[in-house]
Amino acid sequence: MCVGLSAKVVAINKDMALVDASGARREVSAELLDDLEPGDYVMVHAGVAIAKITADEAGEEA
């Protein structure tokens, strides 16, 4: 079983993204995703952003 965490992208620095997950910020690898921008939502697993998701999928208000 895989456990993923939804998070909002706060900042991008090369292949790393600073994300906010329920108020906790952490840096994750963004190497697998193209065209990430601050404000995007991602699914994070094992310190890697693995997919872009919508605000609805993340459980956030758009």
FENWO-V834122 format. One line per field, one symbol per residue. burial: + if it has 16 or more other ideal C-beta (glycine too) atoms within 10 Angstrom, else -. A space follows every 50 residues. Layout:
burial: ???
This chain:
burial: -----++++-------+++--------+-+--+--+---+++++---+++ -++----+----
